[in-house]
Amino acid sequence: MKIIDLKTNHITNPIGFHLENNLTFSYKVTETSSKQQVAAQIQVALSPAFDEIIYDTERNENLNSLAHQCELSLFPRTRYYWRVKVWGDNGDVAISDVSYFETAKINEKWIGKWITPNLAPDIHPIFEKKVQLAKEVENARVYICGLGLYEMYINEKKVGNEYLTPFNNDYDNWLQYQTYDITDNFINGENKVNILLGNGWYKGRLGFEGGHVNIYGDKFALLAEIHLSYKDGTKEIIATDTSWKVWKSKVIESEIYDGEVYDDTFLDSVEYGVSEINLGYERLTARLSLPVVIKEKRKPLQLIKTPAGETVIDMGQNMVGWIQFKNRLSKGEKVILQFGEILQDGNFYRDNLREAKAEFIYISDGQEKTVRPHFTFYGFRYVKVCGWQSELDLHDFTGCVIYSDLEQTGFIKTSNTLINKLFDNVMWSQKGNFLDIPTDCPQRDERMGWTGDAQVFSGTAAFNMDVYSFFTKYGYDLWLEQKERDGAVPMTVPDIPSPFNPESSSSAWGDAATIIPWNMYLFYGDDSILKQQFESMKAWVDYIKRLDDTSGGHRLWKNGFHFGDWLALDGENPKLPMGKTDNFFIASAFYYYSADIVSKAAGVLGKQEIEREYHQLAQEIRHAIQNEYISPNGRMTIDTQTAYVLALFMNLVPNEQKQRVADDLANRIIKDNKHLKTGFVGTPYLCQVLSEYGHNDLAYTLLLNDDYPSWLYAVKLGATTVWERWNSVLPDGKMNPEGMNSLNHYAYGSIVEWMYRYMVGIQPDETVPGFKHALIAPKPHWRMKWAKGTLNTASGTYLVSWHIQDDGLLDVKVEIPFNSTATLILPDANSRLISVEGDLVNMEQNGSEVVVSLNSGSWNFTYLPDASYVKVFNRKSKLKELLNIPPIKNYVLNEIHEIMAIPPYLMSEYELKTLEEILTKKGESEVTKVRLEKIEMKFRQILS
């Protein structure tokens, strides 16, 4: 038995995070034959030797491995150590390795002062402090916040592995400070501390209509405290004050959108002073943001000489980050790197970036070194190189892929290489747009936290990566914005000045307030995010209800601006991004959906009165929608794919009418030439609804279509990420002239949630969240030979694979992690005809499905499904072939022996005969003939 993945607040060994309001521990268990945890124990101590234990659950039979909430008063700037002991049901016992967490300043008073350089506001500063050390340092920490962005160096070595700190949030509401262990950065003698600042989101150009500057402030500022503890027991604090010096930085310009200018020849011999600036300390909060780090490094694919004579580096992948290169340029040489996503007519192109310059200008000092930008990032595949005088060597260039420090948890592979590429593209779009906040796109002059995009993708995101902490921070951002708007949720979080009415919210976009935290609870089983966000969730529904009440209290949302089914293809004017589905139907559907989520969240949190209140509200909305949009016989008044999809997915249709509505959806798709027409609102649920209501074949058709509009259309045109539009690129390779074209936009990547839930068949159970219990219901299809999914959930790793063999047999493999259970549903199966490898299981027939209850372990189920699989592999109709399949043979032998009383020693004779030959025997009784006809009907299905 081995205990792994010890996390504090879903983070491994966090230092300086905001922990004091909610401290949770989680872990997983592997490498054991035990099925269940019978007890566990968590201990917290002030030393790794655990000789100062301050918290001990003792042996606890109810300890929750997903989120044990620890009641512990935390001290500032203190490292705590914790470990877990687990008892298994077979007698296994294990103790984990020691994990730790370290607190930030908590409520400790700041000694450091906010300082600002005595320079013009547009000049980038580099702060400096010399620290003389005469004693050996035992440990050292720095607590720091720089505005807009900062990088800290001690003795020319960068502190930490993070970039773009202090990250992206509404600086008017809160300022995050970071904590770093800098013990190994110091030497005896003189040490030089330097801190560079760049514009970033704080004071750089940001937002719509060309962007706005100084949104949060117009001056650079720095706050820092260096806490030194010496081996002789003494301590010292080096804090920012007016004794710090400042110089003009070699960073001449920096912008998120435009890039950076770095002059390595610039040597400023003029020393400037600093002044205190009154920014206060009230907004300062220990960090919630995960580190933004270099997660991968990629080498270029090729060097291109374009028809226009340009030198272009092809990275082979649309990625987010920057290029670093080994400087071999002579002193004074200037190189310009420009970043773009696509070539046009073989030439470099970046018009889809609109007004974003997206470039890096470097002026060389002639020294060989690695060069990179500091305070910007780019979304790109291609890099145009200008000014490189010598021969360019691709080996000198490296692509640095940056995003929040997220662990990939989901993996899917299939027999279809295009589907595999689609999955990879979705993963790359998540990487590129999960940079501290969930952005819409990473390349053009936008890069904002659009709430609608984040909401529709949150389920896919949670399958792909461990995003609990990521969305906890985003939810905190969202609630702070909401508080200023009486419950309304802005279109983007953080809210950037825009042409939209700041007092209004759009359905589906604002519903990020309810859907995202609920999804996180389902996937991770930790109700902490519900506790943090509950007032936000409730305030959002209350906001809609007030609008409803002021317009007559019809329990429909029928006023205000809504994006609707954004970028759907069924709009009356194809040049407009609005779909055909009535915006107020969409708004009312999400009104119900969010009210229902608030009710369920209240139930989880033990708020029974609120649970009942919002359940009643939800039912009133549902009834009003049925009266307004669904006929008594189940006919939808809106004949669009998205209308049918929302009505079914959000449970708006009476149970007795659901299949009729699902069939009408299928007919609508058939009328649309078996192609999707949905936009941002309908697409995430389209295939899920089809597979759920008996139209799995049509779901696969939509997935496997490779002409426009479809997911594989982009893949076949060479996409390496997900596009904003279904046809962001036209079949001839030209960019869609409609504009607003991001080639890295994850919303339509939500099809991957269907891949996990239905193709592979792994779904969370709302009643037992965090995958302590899973519903496993794969839905294979003959157009794909095999599929395999691995999901490292909060409870451990699930594996589900299915394989349609050449002889028509379906092979299903399942692995369930320790201390978890699952309900497996095998489609088109007969419990009497299933061969099982693994522990004995109880199988129950439920119509055409077999239901199996599973504990921790591994199984392999083999059986011959209905005729649809057999047809594909051209199975022939001889009984002898069937009798080579053990479960079929057993069934045939038993049936024929029972009906005809044929001795076993004669069975070989019958193995050589076809079923028709058996049925032509004369002299059977009428009862026997009837039973033989039933056998014939069954086998004709199999053999057809």
Secondary structure, DSSP 8 states (H G I E B T S, - for coil): -EEEEEEETTBSS-BSB--TT--EEEEEEES-S--SEEEEEEEEESSTT-SSEEEE--SBTT--SS-EE------TT-EEEEEEEEEETTS-EEE---EEEE---TT----S--EEESS-TTS-EEEEEEEEE-S-EEEEEEEEEEESEEEEEETTEESSS--SBT-SS-TTT-EEEEEEE-GGG--SEEEEEEEEEE-HHHHS-BSSTT-BS-SS-SS-EEEEEEEEEETTS-EEEEE-STT-EEEE-SEEEEETTTEEEEETT------B-EEE----STTEEEB-S--EEEEEEE--SEEEE-TTS-EEEEEEEEEEEEEEEE----TT-EEEEEEESEEETTEEE-GGGTT---EEEEE--S---EE--SS--EEEEEEEEES--S---GGGEEEEEEEE---B-EEEEES-HHHHHHHHHHHHHHHHHBSSSB-S-SSSS----BHHHHHHHHHHHHHHB--HHHHHHHHHHHHHHHHTTTT---SBSS----SS-TT---TTTTTHHHHHHHHHHHHH--THHHHHHHHHHHHHHHHHHHHHHHTT--SS--SS----STT-S--SSTTSS--SS-HHHHHHHHHHHHHHHHHHHHHHTT-HHHHHHHHHHHHHHHHHHHHHHB-TTS-BSS-SHHHHHHHHHTT-S-GGGHHHHHHHHHHHHHHTTT-----TTTHHHHHHHHHHTT-HHHHHHHHH--SSSSHHHHHHTT-SS--SSTTSB-TTS-B-TT----S--GGGGGHHHHIIIIII-EEEBTTBTTTTEEEE-----TTSSEEEEEEEETTEEEEEEEEE-TTS-EEEEEEE-TT-EEEEEESS--GGG-EEESS---EEEETTEEEEEE-SEEEEEEE---HHHHHHTT----HHHHTTSHHHHHHHHHHHHHHH---GGGHHHHHTS-HHHHHT-S---HHHHHHHHHHHHHHHHHH-
